[in-house]
Amino acid sequence: MALGLKAGVDVDLMIKAIATGSGGSTQFGIRAPWMAQRRFLPAQGTVPTLAHYFDMIGDFADDVGVATPLLDRAVELYDKFMDMGLGEKDVAAMVDVIAALPRSKPAR
């Protein structure tokens, strides 16, 4: 959403294309329009509410010895969300967190 919004893509077309494709999900269908409309209140799901699962998942991964690179990145983004003072807003405000990040290419 952050990429499409910044690029000026037709929002309704983008949401329809993603929601009906392999990248779609129930949560995308709900939150993508909120992101486009910047409707983050009233919050239906906040980062503090969701983040409490991260320690449990991380502990479980530690117990079984499995790497969690996507979880690790999600934790960084959720921390940034809180650092930006967005804690009372819906997790859809993550679009602002991602839009604020500098573009960096991973080393190959």
Secondary structure, DSSP 8 states (H G I E B T S, - for coil): -HHHHHHT--HHHHHHHHHTSTT--HHHHHHHHHHHHT---S-SSBHHHHHHHHHHHHHHHHHHT---HHHHHHHHHHHHHHHTT-TTSBGGGHHHHHHHS-------
